[in-house]
Amino acid sequence: MGNYLRLTYNLTRPVFVLIPLAYFLIGGLSTLASPAFFSLSPFCFFRQLAKFLIFTFTLSFPSLISYLAVFLASLSGCNVNTYADSRESDKYAYWKDYHNPIVEGVASPKSIIHLSAASAVLSVIVGFMISSIFALIILLGHFFSLTYSYKPRLKGKAPLDIIWNTIGLATLPFIAGHIVYLESPEGLSLSTLSLSVIYSALYPSDLHFNVLIMTYVTGKSFPLNFFLGSNLIGAAFYTVTVALDYEPDKSSGLRTLAVSLGKKHCLSFGIILALMGGIVLFDMMLSNIKFALAFSSFLLIFAWALLNPNRRRLWASVKLIALLLLVCFLSEVLMFL
């Protein structure tokens, strides 16, 4: 039983799969997450309103189907990476919790290819159940996955590695989430109603009709601040993971961002990206103390890793950041229970 669980872990690589799912949810719910909304979260009425909206949207049929599509696409990309890395860098990555099943000899390259291809085809089929635009985003995700991990293997051609990784794991899932949000009646209509109530409470006047129009336009507009801020933070996180793989990537002849810049300069660049993301999301931090504390903790982990970027500390940093993100997510969910 333990061997099967370990194989499942190595095939799915939970962090690799959960990151695009998290960005998908951020893209779907980011219009709700306005400074005005979070500033009112201590009030029971608005917590109940948010609870109704979030659970209605996240558990709606379009959302559930889209989770499956994103998961299948992520599983395919994960195993493209597994196949490609089995011939190079994963031969040297013996210190990680994740172990390449091909390198270990518990799965054949052919079986990994079949798994990746099957999950890719299924992800597109499921994507068409949402819309053709959503399916196109899934197809684009597979394009970035193949070109990043396999051919022309942009993973080893900095700075394209960080650009391709961010697009595949953050940008496209965010856009996919926003598309589902726009096309789901549980998303757009309810959030428009919620924002109408919130802004009407904040700015009471006789011009409620104008407030409704304003919030409807807000609901339909693309959440650019969340998009830019979350992508910059996602790119910053990549610098930690690529610095962790510095030795195996260098031994394999890959010119990743960390190999090109060196670990310290790579992490310094990551801190700059994170600070830029923080500036974009500054209004969010002003209205939500938990987000401000989480972001400060994120920077502290970066600084700790930068002081001594050895393999053990970098691996601990990746785990700490993943744990931090999980705690933040759970705290926001529990706030509405």
N, C-alpha and C positions, 0 to 999 in steps of 0.2 A: 504493500500500500504506500509506504514511504517513497519508494522509487517512482511510482506513478505520480505522486504529488510533486516530487522534485522535477520530473519530466514536464509536467503541466506548467510548473513555475518557469522553467527554462524556455518552454515554447511560447508562453504568453508574455513573460517579462512584465509583470503588473504595472511598474512605473511607466514603462514605454507605452502601454495601452491606456493607462489612466490619464496621462497628460492630455492627449487629444480629446478624450471624453470630458475632462475638466474644462478645456477651452471651448468645447462645444456648448457646455452649459453656460459658461460666461457669455458667449455670443448670444445665446438665447435669452438670457435674463438680464443683460447689461442695461437695457433701458429702464428696468425697474430700479436698478441699483444707483439711483441718483442721490446727490447729497441731501436733497430735500427729503427723500424717502428714508434714508438712514437716520437723519436727524429726528425723525418722528418715531423711530422704532421703539423707544421706551414706552410709548403710549399703547395701551392695550388694544384700542380699536384698530390702530394701524398695523399692529402685529398680527391681529386676526385677519385683517384685509390681505396682508402680505402672505400669510399662511394659506389662505384660500386661493390666492392667485398662483403662488409657487407650486403648490401641490396639484392644482388643476392643470397647469401647463406641463409640469415635468412628468406627470403621470397620464397625460393625454395619449391617445393612440398614435398620432404623428410623432410625438416625442419618443415613445417606447420603440417604435419602428426605427427611428433615426439613431437611437442608441445602438441598436443591433448593427446597423449599417456602418457606423463609425467604429464599433468594436471589430467587426470583420475586416474592415480596411486596415485598422491598426495591427490586427493579427497578421495580415498578409505582409505589411511593411516590416513588421518585427522579424518575420521568417525570411524575407529577402535579405535583411541585414544579417541574420544568423547564417545563412548560406554563404554570403560574400565574406563575412568575417572569419568563417571557419577555415578559410584558405590563407588567412593572413594574421590579423591582430589578435583574434581570440585564442590562438595557440600560445600566446604569452600572457594572457589575462587570467592567471591561475589564482589570484588573491580575491576575486570577487565572489559574492553570493551566487551570481548568475554564472552558469557554466554552459558553454555551447554544446548542445546535444550531439552535434556532428563530431566535434573534437573529442568528446567523451566516448564516442562510439555507440551511443544508445539510439541514435537515429541516423538513417542514411541520407546523403544529400538529395537523392531522388524523392524520398518521402517528404522532406522539408519543402522541396519545390512543389510537389503536389498539394501540400497543405496550403502553401502560399497562394498558388493559382486558384484553388477551390474557394478559399475565403475571399479572394479578390473578385471573382465572378459573382459570388453570392452577395458581396457588399454592393455591387452595382445594381444587381437585380432588386435587392431590397431598397436601394436608393431611389429607383424608379417608382416605388410605391409611394414615395413622398412627392417628388416632382422631378421633371427632367433637369432642372437647374441644380437641384440637390445631387442628382446622380452625376452631373458633370463635375461638381466639386469633388465627389468621391473619385472619379476618373483622374482628375488633376492630382489628387493625393497619391494615387498609384504612380503617376508619372514622376512626381518628385521623389517618391520612395525608391523607384527603380534607378533613377539617375543619380541619386545620392549614394545608395548602397552598392549598386551593381555596376552598370555601365552608363556613362563614362566614369562612374565612381567619384562623384564630386565631394564625397566625404574626405578625400585626400587632396583636395585642391582649394586651400584657403585663399580668399575669404568666402568662397562659394559654399563651403561646408556649413558655416553658421547661417548663411542666408537660406540655403535649402532646408536645413534642419528646422529653422524657425517657421518657414512657410508651411512645411509638412506637418509639424506638430502643434503649431499655434495659429497661424494665419488662416489656413483653410478650414480647420475645425471651428474657429470663431465665426467665420463667414457662413459655414453650414448651419451653425446654431441660430444665427440671425435669420437665415432663410426660413428655417422651420418656424421660428418665432413669427415672422411676417405672414407665413402661409397658414398658420394654425389659428383658428378662431379662438381657441383657449388662450393664445398668447396675445395677439395684437389688441383684440377688443377688450379683454379684461384689463390689460395694463393701461390702455387708454382711459378706461373708467377709473382705475385706481389713481392714476396721475391727476385726473380731473378732480377727484375728491381731495387729494393732497394739496394741490395748488389752490383749490378753492378755499381750503382751510387756512393756508398760509397767507393768501392774498384775498381776503373777503371783499367783495364789491358787488355791485348790481350787474356787472358785466360778465356773468357766468358763461354766457354763450361764447364770448371771446376766450375765456379760459379753456373751455372745452375744445375750441378750434386749436388753440396753442398746444394743448397736451396731445391732441390727435396728431398734429404735425410732429411733435416730439416723439410720439410712439412710432411713427413711420420712418423717422430719420435714423441714419446709421450712427451708432454710438462710437464716434471717432476717438474720443478720449480714452475710453476703455480699450478700444482696439489697439491704439498706439502704445498705451501704457503696458498692457498685458503682453504684447509682442516684444517690447523692449525687455521686460522682466524675463520672459521666456528665453530670449537670446542670451541674457545674462546667465541664466541657469545652465545653458549649453556650455558656456566657457568653463564651468566647474567640471562637467562630465567629460569634456574633451581634454581638460588638464589631467584628469584621472587616468585617461588612456594614453598619456604622453609616451610612456616607455614602450608599450606594445605597438602603438602606431608608428613610432620612430623606427623600431626594429623591423616593421613591415614595409618601410619606405614610404609611408603615407605623409603627405605634407598638410597636416591638419592645422587649425589655427594655433593650437598649443605648440606643435612642433615648429611652426614658422616663427612664432613670437617668443617662445619659451613660456614656461608655466606661470611665472610671476607676471610677465607682461600680459599674458592671456587673461589672468584673473583680474588684473588692474583694468583691463578693457571691459571685463564683465561688470566691475563695480561702476564704471562710467555709464554703461548701458542701464544698470539698475537705477542709478541716480536720475538718469534721463526719464526712465519710466516713472519714478517717484514724482518728478516735476510735473509730468503730464497728469498724474493722478493726485496731485496735491490737494485739490478740493475734496476728494474722497477721504484723504487722511484727516482733513480738518473736521469732517462731519462724522467720522467713525474712528474712535480711539483704538479699537481692536485692530483695524487695518493699519493704523499708524504704528502700533506696537509690533505687528507682524512684519511690516516692511523694515522697521529698525532692526529686528532680529535677523532678517534676511541679510542685511548689510553687515551685521556683526559676524555672522557665520562666514561671509565672504572675507572679511578682514582677518578672521582667525585662520582661514585657509591660506590667505596670502602671506601671513607671517612665516609659515613653514609649510610650503606646499608639497609635503611628502605624500606618498601613496596612501598611507594609513589615514592621515588627516583629511585628505581629499575625499576618500571613500566615506569617512564619518560625516563630512560636510554634505555630501549628496543625500545621505540618510536623514540628517538633521533637517535639511530643506524640505525633503519629502514629508517628514513628520510634521514640520511646521505648517505646510500646506494642508495636510489632513486635519490638524487641530483647528486651523482657521475655518475650513469648510464646515466641520462639525459644530463649531461655535456659532456660525451664522445660521445653520439649520436649527440648532437647539434654541436659538433666540426666538424662533417663531413657533415653538411647540407649546 
